[in-house]
Protein backbone atom coordinates (compact mmCIF):
# COMPACT_ATOMS: atom_id res chain seq x y z
CA UNK A 1 0.00 0.00 0.00
CA UNK A 2 1.40 3.38 -0.97
CA UNK A 3 1.58 6.30 1.41
CA UNK A 4 -0.98 9.05 0.81
CA UNK A 5 0.56 12.52 0.71
CA UNK A 6 -1.62 15.21 2.31
CA UNK A 7 -0.63 18.78 1.51
CA UNK A 8 -2.28 22.04 0.57
CA UNK A 9 -1.68 25.30 -1.20
CA UNK A 10 -3.40 28.54 -0.26
CA UNK A 11 -4.76 31.35 -2.42
CA UNK A 12 -4.79 34.61 -0.49
CA UNK A 13 -7.97 36.37 -1.61
CA UNK A 14 -6.87 39.91 -0.68
CA UNK A 15 -3.30 40.03 -2.00
CA UNK A 16 -4.09 37.68 -4.93
CA UNK A 17 -1.13 35.38 -4.30
CA UNK A 18 -0.67 31.60 -4.20
CA UNK A 19 1.32 30.03 -1.34
CA UNK A 20 2.23 26.54 -0.22
CA UNK A 21 0.52 25.95 3.11
CA UNK A 22 2.99 24.93 5.80
CA UNK A 23 0.66 24.72 8.79
CA UNK A 24 -2.87 25.20 10.07
CA UNK A 25 -4.29 26.09 13.45
CA UNK A 26 -7.66 25.15 14.83
CA UNK A 27 -10.00 26.54 17.48
CA UNK A 28 -9.45 25.47 21.08
CA UNK A 29 -12.35 23.06 20.73
CA UNK A 30 -10.34 21.42 17.92
CA UNK A 31 -12.95 21.41 15.18
CA UNK A 32 -12.86 24.73 13.36
CA UNK A 33 -9.97 25.78 11.11
CA UNK A 34 -8.96 29.29 12.14
CA UNK A 35 -5.84 30.16 10.20
CA UNK A 36 -3.41 28.91 7.58
CA UNK A 37 0.32 29.51 7.83
CA UNK A 38 2.58 29.82 4.79
CA UNK A 39 6.32 30.13 4.31
CA UNK A 40 7.48 33.04 2.17
CA UNK A 41 11.01 33.84 0.96
CA UNK A 42 12.67 36.57 3.04
CA UNK A 43 16.06 36.71 1.38
CA UNK A 44 18.87 34.33 0.55
CA UNK A 45 18.13 30.94 2.11
CA UNK A 46 15.78 32.45 4.71
CA UNK A 47 12.02 32.08 5.04
CA UNK A 48 9.36 33.89 7.01
CA UNK A 49 6.28 32.20 8.43
CA UNK A 50 3.07 34.19 7.89
CA UNK A 51 -0.35 33.17 9.18
CA UNK A 52 -3.64 34.35 7.68
CA UNK A 53 -7.24 34.02 8.93
CA UNK A 54 -9.10 31.27 7.07
CA UNK A 55 -11.62 33.85 5.78
CA UNK A 56 -8.80 35.33 3.64
CA UNK A 57 -7.72 31.96 2.20
CA UNK A 58 -9.02 29.54 -0.39
CA UNK A 59 -7.39 26.25 0.62
CA UNK A 60 -6.72 23.70 -2.15
CA UNK A 61 -5.69 20.09 -1.54
CA UNK A 62 -3.09 18.06 -3.44
CA UNK A 63 -4.85 15.29 -5.40
CA UNK A 64 -2.03 12.75 -5.34
CA UNK A 65 -1.76 12.96 -9.13
CA UNK A 66 0.79 14.55 -11.45
CA UNK A 67 0.28 15.85 -14.97
CA UNK A 68 2.19 14.55 -17.98
CA UNK A 69 5.09 16.89 -17.13
CA UNK A 70 5.35 15.57 -13.56
CA UNK A 71 3.77 18.70 -12.00
CA UNK A 72 1.65 18.04 -8.92
CA UNK A 73 -2.09 18.49 -9.52
CA UNK A 74 -4.08 20.48 -6.93
CA UNK A 75 -7.74 21.22 -6.46
CA UNK A 76 -8.50 24.34 -8.52
CA UNK A 77 -5.91 23.65 -11.23
CA UNK A 78 -7.06 24.16 -14.79
CA UNK A 79 -5.94 21.29 -17.01
CA UNK A 80 -5.98 20.55 -20.71
CA UNK A 81 -7.03 16.97 -21.32
CA UNK A 82 -7.19 14.82 -24.42
CA UNK A 83 -9.59 11.92 -24.72
CA UNK A 84 -7.94 9.23 -26.92
CA UNK A 85 -11.32 7.64 -27.75
CA UNK A 86 -12.35 10.91 -29.45
CA UNK A 87 -9.76 11.02 -32.23
CA UNK A 88 -11.13 14.09 -34.00
CA UNK A 89 -11.78 16.11 -30.86
CA UNK A 90 -9.46 18.94 -29.85
CA UNK A 91 -8.07 18.98 -26.28
CA UNK A 92 -10.47 20.56 -23.78
CA UNK A 93 -9.94 22.47 -20.55
CA UNK A 94 -11.53 21.83 -17.18
CA UNK A 95 -10.80 22.47 -13.51
CA UNK A 96 -9.97 19.99 -10.77
CA UNK A 97 -12.76 19.57 -8.24
CA UNK A 98 -13.68 17.20 -5.39
CA UNK A 99 -16.86 15.14 -5.91
CA UNK A 100 -18.12 14.65 -2.35
CA UNK A 101 -20.95 12.39 -3.51
CA UNK A 102 -18.61 9.89 -5.17
CA UNK A 103 -15.63 10.58 -2.88
CA UNK A 104 -13.19 11.20 -5.73
CA UNK A 105 -11.39 13.91 -7.67
CA UNK A 106 -12.75 14.90 -11.07
CA UNK A 107 -12.05 17.19 -13.98
CA UNK A 108 -15.06 19.41 -14.60
CA UNK A 109 -16.13 22.01 -17.13
CA UNK A 110 -19.38 23.80 -17.88
CA UNK A 111 -20.58 20.97 -20.13
CA UNK A 112 -18.83 17.74 -19.08
CA UNK A 113 -16.87 16.05 -16.30
CA UNK A 114 -14.73 12.93 -15.88
CA UNK A 115 -12.99 11.21 -13.01
CA UNK A 116 -9.43 12.32 -12.43
CA UNK A 117 -6.96 9.57 -13.26
CA UNK A 118 -3.41 9.32 -14.43
CA UNK A 119 -4.55 10.52 -17.86
CA UNK A 120 -2.83 12.59 -20.51
CA UNK A 121 -3.52 15.95 -18.88
CA UNK A 122 -1.44 19.08 -18.59
CA UNK A 123 -1.81 21.90 -16.06
CA UNK A 124 -2.31 25.18 -17.91
CA UNK A 125 -3.17 27.40 -14.93
CA UNK A 126 -5.54 27.61 -11.98
CA UNK A 127 -8.98 29.05 -11.32
CA UNK A 128 -7.64 32.06 -9.39
CA UNK A 129 -4.72 33.28 -11.49
CA UNK A 130 -6.06 32.21 -14.89
CA UNK A 131 -9.90 32.29 -14.88
CA UNK A 132 -9.92 33.15 -18.59
CA UNK A 133 -8.80 29.57 -19.34
CA UNK A 134 -12.23 28.26 -18.42
CA UNK A 135 -14.70 28.32 -21.25
CA UNK A 136 -18.15 29.57 -20.26
CA UNK A 137 -18.55 29.02 -16.55
CA UNK A 138 -16.42 29.35 -13.45
CA UNK A 139 -16.48 26.70 -10.66
CA UNK A 140 -18.63 29.01 -8.55
CA UNK A 141 -21.19 29.43 -11.34
CA UNK A 142 -20.13 32.91 -12.54
CA UNK A 143 -20.01 33.52 -16.27
CA UNK A 144 -16.50 33.36 -17.72
CA UNK A 145 -14.66 35.54 -20.21
CA UNK A 146 -14.61 33.12 -23.14
LINDAVEN-V476174 format. One record per backbone hydrogen bond with DSSP energy under -1.0 kcal/mol. CO is the residue of the C=O (numbers start at 1). NH is the residue of the N-H. E is the energy in kcal/mol with one decimal. If there is no record, write none. Layout:
BEGIN
co={CO/CO}
nh={NH/NH}
e={E/E}
END
This chain:
BEGIN
co={7/8/9/10/11/12/17/19/23/25/25/27/32/34/35/36/37/37/38/40/43/46/48/50/52/53/54/56/58/60/61/65/67/71/73/74/76/77/78/78/79/80/81/83/86/92/94/95/96/97/99/99/104/105/106/107/108/112/114/117/119/120/121/122/125/126/130/131/135/136/138/142}
nh={62/21/60/19/58/16/12/10/37/34/35/30/27/54/25/52/22/23/50/48/46/42/40/38/36/56/57/13/11/9/75/73/70/67/63/77/127/96/124/125/94/122/92/86/89/81/79/108/76/106/103/104/99/116/97/114/95/109/107/119/121/82/68/80/78/130/133/134/146/144/141/138}
e={-2.7/-1.4/-2.7/-2.7/-2.2/-1.1/-3.1/-3.2/-3.4/-2.8/-1.6/-2.3/-2.5/-2.6/-2.3/-2.9/-3.1/-1.5/-2.9/-3.0/-1.3/-2.4/-2.8/-3.2/-2.4/-2.0/-1.5/-3.0/-2.4/-2.4/-2.7/-2.5/-2.1/-2.5/-2.6/-2.1/-2.7/-2.2/-3.0/-1.1/-2.0/-2.1/-2.3/-2.2/-1.6/-3.0/-3.0/-2.7/-2.2/-2.6/-2.1/-1.5/-3.1/-2.2/-2.5/-2.4/-2.8/-2.7/-3.1/-3.3/-1.9/-1.3/-2.7/-3.0/-2.6/-2.2/-1.9/-1.5/-1.1/-1.8/-2.2/-3.0}
END
